[in-house]
Amino acid sequence: MDLLGDWWTPLVLRELVYGSERFDDIQAALGVGRNVLSQRLQRLEKEGLVARRKYQDHPPRHHYLLTEKGRDFFPVLAMIVRWGDRWLDGGKGPPVLLRHKSCGRAIHGEMVCSHCGKKFTRDDIAVETPAGEPITLEDRVSAIARLNASKSRK
Amino acid sequence: MDLLGDWWTPLVLRELVYGSERFDDIQAALGVGRNVLSQRLQRLEKEGLVARRKYQDHPPRHHYLLTEKGRDFFPVLAMIVRWGDRWLDGGKGPPVLLRHKSCGRAIHGEMVCSHCGKKFTRDDIAVETPAGEPITLEDRVSAIARLNASKSRK
């Protein structure tokens, strides 16, 4: 979550997923300030989700491309789209369609179990520590404390 | 994305998904300031993801519970967990396990097509307008312009 910063980051990723490669296109599509966009792209590049490729020398111009790590963020975006279509559409229908090339239908992402392939919701899941114990509030408090301690050491 | 604000919102949702119901517990688990948490919870309540239930009168105390709309956000969180486990684990393994009660395994969410049930990635999808046309940069620029216009009217 720290890496993702604010919601500009997934919006930038969404633009890259949609195929925008130029700074000016991403900026126009999002209506975001140049400084904010530049910071988010630098962070995404540093974290390995985005690669910058120079395509012109005078003046220097770059393309922004998703790495494999960046492309693998797509399921998060697709699930946000699914949730928005379901709960925020206000009767107007979805603003974009995702067409599945192999079956030809306008679809949405559905979440299934990586082992048995069944759909699941929160109620079907037990959240556990790596040792297989139920996770407690104390575990989460101390995890956050460790995270904050490691940040302040940087 | 506007509704979600910054990443405190999904973190608050995560705490509620984990079963925290009291303001102080959520605050302790996230290490977030009381004002920020209070704002996020109010926004989530206003947007219908969270319901507040009074459980004590003197002094007034509330539980925070997920509505159906809030609970349905779980797939987004589960996909963030999947992505983080895959790309950010730093060799230490996942910080939490999701155990699927029905098959008994530690699993992750996998995204499949709602129509044909096949796994898919960005490359398997064509993004289209509601009319079935390829979506262009111009479509996205004008969608953002409309959104900003409707915000400034409020």
Interface residues (C-beta under 8 A of the other chain):
Chain A: M1 D2 L3 L4 G5 D6 W7 P10 L11 E15 V17 Y18 S20 D25 A28 A29 L30 G31 G48 K69 R71 D72 F73 F74 P75 V76 A78 M79 I80 R82 W83 R86 W87 L88 G93 P94 P95 V96 L97 L98 R99 H100 K101 S102 C103 R105 A106 I107 H108 G109 E110 M111 V112 C113 S114 H115 C116 G117 K118 F120 T121 R122 D124 I125 A126 V127 E128 T129 P130 G132 I135 L137 R140 V141 A143 I144 A145 N148
Chain B: M1 D2 L3 L4 G5 D6 W7 P10 L11 E15 V17 Y18 S20 D25 A28 A29 L30 G31 G48 K69 R71 D72 F73 F74 P75 V76 A78 M79 I80 R82 W83 R86 W87 L88 G93 P94 P95 V96 L97 L98 R99 H100 K101 S102 C103 R105 A106 I107 H108 G109 E110 M111 V112 C113 S114 H115 C116 G117 K118 F120 T121 R122 D124 I125 A126 V127 E128 T129 P130 G132 I135 L137 R140 V141 A143 I144 A145 N148
